[in-house]
């Protein structure tokens, strides 16, 4: 009876070992599948981020070009307005600015009468 019981235990252990190996194989296959899905998702996410980055760069470049064009137009207008000023007006503007910059009016000539 003990031989019969021992054989039954050994068969049970073998069956448990086979089931364990089968479960391990299924778990390994599941891990491979999950890793592949994660790699796919990661690749898709990275691609989406790269596409978004490209769009953001293009948008920023376009905005910068538009801002530069607007600034250039303003400066051209300002220059055109300056070109319309007469020499007399420019001289008067310069004189007023120089008066602000230079120290007070002093006469350093010695020919002043007392």
C-alpha positions in Angstrom: 0.0 0.0 0.0 2.8 2.4 0.7 4.3 1.7 -2.7 0.9 2.4 -4.2 0.6 5.6 -2.1 4.2 6.7 -2.9 3.5 6.2 -6.6 0.4 8.3 -6.4 2.3 11.1 -4.6 5.1 10.9 -7.3 2.5 11.1 -10.1 0.8 14.0 -8.4 4.1 15.8 -7.9 4.9 15.2 -11.6 1.5 16.5 -12.7 2.0 19.6 -10.4 5.5 20.1 -11.9 4.0 19.9 -15.5 1.3 22.3 -14.6 3.8 24.7 -13.0 5.9 24.5 -16.2 2.8 25.2 -18.3 1.9 28.2 -16.2 5.4 29.5 -16.4 5.3 29.2 -20.2 2.0 31.0 -20.3 3.3 33.7 -18.0 6.4 34.1 -20.2 4.3 34.4 -23.3 2.1 36.9 -21.6 5.1 39.0 -20.6 6.4 38.9 -24.1 3.0 40.1 -25.4 2.8 42.9 -22.7 6.4 44.1 -23.5 5.6 44.2 -27.2 2.4 46.2 -26.5 4.3 48.6 -24.2 7.1 49.0 -26.8 4.4 49.8 -29.4 2.7 52.3 -27.2 6.0 53.9 -26.3 7.0 54.2 -30.0 3.6 55.7 -30.8 3.9 58.2 -28.0 7.4 59.2 -28.9 6.3 59.6 -32.5 3.3 61.8 -31.4 5.6 63.9 -29.3 8.1 64.3 -32.2 5.2 65.3 -34.5 3.9 67.8 -31.9 7.5 69.2 -31.5 7.8 69.7 -35.2 4.4 71.5 -35.3 5.4 73.7 -32.4 8.7 74.6 -34.0 7.0 75.4 -37.3 4.4 77.5 -35.5 7.1 79.3 -33.5 9.1 80.0 -36.7 6.0 81.3 -38.5 5.2 83.6 -35.5 8.8 84.8 -35.4 8.7 85.6 -39.1 5.4 87.4 -38.8 6.7 89.4 -35.8 9.9 90.3 -37.7 7.9 91.4 -40.7 5.7 93.6 -38.6 8.7 95.1 -36.9 10.4 95.7 -40.2 7.3 97.4 -41.6 7.1 99.7 -38.5 10.7 100.6 -38.8 10.4 101.3 -42.5 7.4 103.6 -41.8 9.4 105.3 -39.0 12.4 105.8 -41.4 10.1 107.2 -44.1 8.7 109.7 -41.6 12.2 110.7 -40.6 13.2 111.2 -44.2 10.3 113.7 -44.6 11.8 116.0 -41.9 13.5 119.1 -43.3 17.2 119.8 -42.5 16.1 122.8 -40.4 13.8 120.6 -38.3 16.5 118.0 -37.8 19.0 120.7 -36.8 16.5 122.1 -34.3 15.8 118.7 -32.8 19.6 118.0 -32.5 20.2 121.5 -30.9 17.5 120.8 -28.3 19.0 117.4 -27.5 22.5 118.7 -27.3 21.4 121.4 -24.9 20.1 118.7 -22.6 23.3 116.7 -22.9 25.9 119.5 -22.5 26.7 121.2 -19.3 25.4 124.7 -18.6 26.3 127.6 -21.0 29.7 129.0 -19.8 31.8 131.6 -21.6 35.4 130.6 -21.2 36.7 133.6 -23.2 38.9 136.1 -21.4 37.8 139.0 -23.4 34.8 139.7 -21.2 34.7 143.4 -20.0 34.2 144.1 -16.3 
